[in-house]
């Protein structure tokens, strides 16, 4: 098996010579032998399978035959494919004297230990690859089954079903890296819904206005989530929230809150907190902070009648806003890993401290939120909105993001705090979906 290509070697892929007899200058390989390519800057390593035993090794390969049967061939190949092994092989080829690779040397080889969250991510990627391979195998099996059909009509019907399944898989894979596809299917609903609405607007005035509202929603969402996490972790944010909310919060206030709250979370062992802080501190292109600055400037200019005056100017400015929004949303792709959970019901698991939580997942742009049911260690507040940090750790977003029934639409919408009257203990909320107000 060639461990670089991860495919079995076949007899018809080997060179063959008629009448060749082994002699004292040739080596006949055995099952389990390791063959190393002698030429090239990145030599391949291959383990001889049982059906390839008896082949004669070419002079262009090294043959390693482990004396200790407890040494795994796979482990040896993993080492041989490393940079250190390549240096050894190149030195051997040049005639230098290199110490023999021993069992003890392998045992003492340092292996880095990755953090648990990195290992979990790698396992998740491996599982995703496995599922994709399974889908490809299913398509291959379906294609092979066509030849068992008993009539041409049956063949056509089977081909139609295979093409339909194949097109669905192919289109999904092709769109996996497309921002529109990701936002509409996997981003938090408060952002995905507004993003989807932009695609249905024809009049440039309507489109420009909704782009600016989406920019405000984006900042309000990031600020509210950061503030909820900082509150849960009892972090000192260092921002005067009363001053921000007393006269109605602005996009600039939201940016100040988001940066301060995420900065306070850095010292906590919270991957989501680090990701939120990286939005403002990671200066790799495209930069999130510069895109946000452009959106805030456009919002303030529009509010104070300094925005574009003609349709042509507005169309040009709308294109700039589209690019800035795309840059900002692309940087927020980590939110896909932290879905919003709207708790609707829970029931105790008998003879256990765990509960079964029934929730609605606010993912994607469709207002019919899908249901979810799972066990959870601890109690959750019904009708509150949570962000799922891990399977057993949900952070409550109350009171910063809540779900209320809109008095105008008579349907449930997600709301953030827009203004507070602290003397009257009254908060004015604004919906992410349509900007409707609720006290």
N, C-alpha and C positions, 0 to 999 in steps of 0.2 A: 504494500500500500504506500503510495506517495503521499506523505503527510503534508506536503505543500498544496497539492491539488485536492487532497482528501478524496481520492478515487482509487479503486483497486487497480493494480497493474494487470494487464492481460497478456497472454502468451503472444498474441499476434502483434503486440506493441514492441516486442523484443526483437533484436537482430538475430537472424539465424544463418548458419553456414553449413552446407552439406559436407558430411564426412569429417567434421572436426572432432578430434579425440583429445581429451584432457591429457596434459603432461605435467612435468614438474614445475613448469612456469605458469600454469593456469590454476585457478581456484574454482572448485565447484561449490556453489552456495548451498546452504542448508536452511530449513525453515527457522525463522527467528533471527537470521543474520541481518546485520544493518549495513546497508550500502550507502557510501557517501560519495557524492560527486567530487572529483578532484579538480575540476576546472570551473571557472566562473567566480564572480565576486559574492554570490549568494548561493552556495551549493545546496542541492536538495539532499534529503536523507530519506531512505526507503527501507522498510522492513520486508523481508522476503516471506511471502505467504507459503502455505504448504504446497499448493499446486505449482509453485515456481521453483521448488527445490530440485536440484540437479542441473540447473542452468550454470553456464560458465561465466564467471565475472569478467568483464572487460578490463583492460588496463587503465581505463579512465575513471575507475572507482576504487575507493578504499573499502575493505571488507572488515567489519568488526563482528566478532563472535563472542558475546559475553560468557565468561566462565561461570559466573554465579547465576544460577537460574532464577534467583529471587529478584534480580534486577529487571524491572519492567522495560520492555523494548520501547514502549510509548514514552516513558520518562527519559530514556537515553536519547530518543529522537528529539524530544522537546529541548534537551540541552544542546544537541548537535545543530539545531536550527537557530541557536542563539548567536549573538555577536561574538562571544568568547570562543565558541567552537569554530566560527569562521576564521578567526585569527590563527587558531591552532592549525586548521586545515591549510590555510595559505602558507604558514610557516613550514609545514610538512612538505608541501609541494615545492617550496624553495630549497629544501634540503636541510633546514635547521633542526636541531635536536630539541624535541618537545617531550616533557615527562609523559609517561603512559597514563591514560585515564583509568583510575582505579575505582573500586567500589566505595572506598572511604572518601575519595574525592567527590563522588556524587552525593554521598550522605552529608558532606559538609558544605555543599553548594548552598549559598544563602538564597532564600526565596522570600520576596517581599510579601508582607501580610497587608491586604487591602482593608480599608474600613468596611464595616458591615453594610452601610448604605450603598457603597460602590459595588460590593459583591451582589447585593440584591438587584441593583440596576443591571449588572451583567447577566444575571440569571434570567431577569425579565426579557432582556434582548434575546437571549438564547431561546427562550420559550416562544417569542414572537417569530424567530426564524424557523423553529420547528413547525409552528402552525402554518406558516407560508408554504413550507415544503409539503405538508400534508395536503394543502389545497391543490398544489401542483400535482401530487401523486393521484389525487382523486380525479383530476382532469385527464391524466394519462390513462387511468383505469376506465373512465367513461369512454374515451376515444377508442381504446382497445375493444370495448364491448360492442362497438358498432358492427363488427364483423360477425357477431352472433345473431344479427337480425335475420328474419326469415322473409322479408319483402322489402322492395325499394321504398315503399311508403314508411315502413318502420325505420329504415335507415335515415330517411329525411327528417323524421320526427326526433330521432335520437340526436342527430347532428344539430338540429335547432336548439334542443335543450343544452347540449354541450357548448355551443357557441354563446348562448345566453349566459351560462355560468362563467365561461371563460372571459367574456367581455366585462362582466361585473368585477371579477378579480383583477383583470388587467387595468381597468379604469381606476379602481381604488388604489392600486399600487402606484400608478402614474401620478395620481393626484395627492399622494401622501405628503409630498413636500410643498404643495401649493398652499399659500397662506389663506386664500379664500376657503379652500376645502377644510383646512385645520380649524379656522375660526368658526365656521358655520357648523361644524360637527363636534368639536371637542373643547372649545373655549367656554368660560363661564357665561351662562345665559345673559346676565346683565350687559355684557359687552357684545356677545355674538348677535343678540337680537337687533341692537342698534346698527351693527355693522351690516347685517343682512338688509336692513331697511334702505340703506344707501343705494343698493342695486335696483330698487324699484322707482326711484325718483328721476323724473325727466326734466322738470324745470330747474334751471341752474340756481335760482334763488332758494328753492326748497332744498336742493342738494347741499348747497353751501351752509345753510342754517343747520341742517342735521349733522353735517360734518363737525361743526363747532360744538354741537350738543354732545356728540360722541366723544369729542376731545375732553369735554368737561366730565362726562361719565367715566372715562378712562382714569382720570386723575382722582375722581371721587372714589372709585373702586379701590385703586391702589392705596390711597390714603386711609380709607375706612378699614381695609383688611390689615394694614400695618398697625393702625391704632388699636384694633381689636386684639391683635397678638401682643402688642406692647402692654395693654391693660391686663391681659391674662398673665403675662410674665412679670407683672408689677415693675415695669421699666419706667424710669423717669424720662419722659419725652422732651421736656423743656420747651414746650410751645404753649402759649396762652390760648387755650381752646375757647374760652368765653369770648375773648376779643374776636376770634375768627368767626364764631357763629352768631354773635350778637347782631351784627348788621347784615347778615347773609354772607355765606362763605364764597370766596372767589377761587378761580383756578390757581392763582398764586398761593393762596392759603393752603389749598390741598397739596401743592408741591412741597411747601414748608413742612406740613404735617407728615407727609409720606417720607421725606428724607430724614427728618428727625426721629420718627418712630422706628424706621428700618435701621438707622444707625444705632439706636439703643438696643436693638435685637441682636447685633453682631456677636456680643459676648455670650449669648445663649446658644446651647447646642440645638439649634433649630434650622434645618436646611432651608425651609421656606423663608425664614428671616434673613438668611444669608443671600438667598436669591433676590429678595426684595431690595436689599441694600446694594447688591451688585448692579441693579438698574441704574443707580445714580453714581456709582464709583467705578464701574467698568467702562473704560474709554475706548474699547475696541469699536471699530466702525461696523455698522452704523451706530452712532451714539444715541442712546435713549434720552439723555438729558438735553441734547441739542434739539431733538425732535419735539420734546415737550416744550422747550422754550419757544419754538416756532408756533406751536399750537396755542400757547398762552398769549403770545403777542397778537395772533390773528383774532382770538376771542376778545381780547381787550379792545382792539381796534374796531371790531364790529359793534361792540357794546357802546363805544363812545363816538360812533359815526365817523370813524377814520378808515373804515374798510373800503373795499372796491366799490366804485360808483356805477360802472357800466357793466353790461352783461359780458363783454369781452374781458374786462379786468377780473370779473368774478370767476369766469371760466378758467383763466390762467391761475388765479389764486386757489381755485378749487383743486386744480391739478397738483399744486404744491402741498395743499392740505392732505390730499390722498396719499402722497408719498410719505409725508411725516407720520400720518396715522399708521401706514403699513410698517414703517420702521419701528414705531413704538410697539405695535402689536406683535411684531416678530420677536422683539426682545422679551415679550411677556409670555412666550410659548411655554415656559416652565409651569404656568398655571394649569396646563392640561393635566399635570400629575396631582393636582390638588382640587378635586371636584367639590362643588357646593352641595350640601345635603340638607334638605328641608324635612325635619323630623315631623312625622305625622302620627306615629303610634309606636308603642313599645310594650313588650310583655316579658316577664321574668322567665328565665330558663330554669326549669325545675331542678332543685338540688344544686344550684349554682349561683354565683354572684353576678353572672352575666345576664344580659337581656337581649332579646331579639328586637332590633330596631327596623321599623318600616319607614322608609323615607322616599322623597322624590329628588332625583338628581337634576340639578339645574345646569345641564351641559348642552351646548349647541344652541342653535337659534330658534328651535321649535318651542312654542309655548306649552305644548302638551308634554310635560316633564315625565320621563320614564321612572318607573318604580324600582326600588331597591329594597332588599331585605337581607339582614345579616346579624350575626351576634356581635355584641359590643360589651367591653368590660367597663361598666359604670352606668350611671343614669344620665339621661339627656332631657332637655326641656322640650316638651311638645310644642310644635308650631314655631320653633326658633330655627334660624338658619345657621348652619355650621360649615366650616371649611375643613375638609378631610386632610389632615397632615399625614396620617398613616392609618392603617386599618383599625388600630386601637387607640387613636388619638385624634379627636375632633375638637376644633376650637370654635367656641360660640362667637358669632359676629354681632350679637345683640349688645348695645342698641344701635350700632353704627350702620349695619345693613339688616333690614327686616323685610318681611313679606306682609303686605296689607291688602285689603280689598279696596280697590279704587272706587271712590264715590261717583265718579263720572262714567267709568267703563263697566263697573259692577263685576270686575274680574280681579284676580290676584296679580299684584305687580310687586317688584322689588324696589325698595326705597332706601335712600341715604339721607342723612341729616343735612338740611340746607340752611336752617336758621333756628335760633333758640331765643326765647324770652325767659330768662332765668328767674325774673321776679314772679312771673305768672306760672313758671314751671311748665312751659308749653314749647313743644318742638314742632317746627314746620318741616315736613319731609317732602322730597321730590323723587318721583319714580324714574328709574333708569330707562324704562321702556318708552314713555311718551312725555316725560317731564311734568306729569300731573302732580299737583300739590295736595298734601293731606296733613292735617294738624292732629 
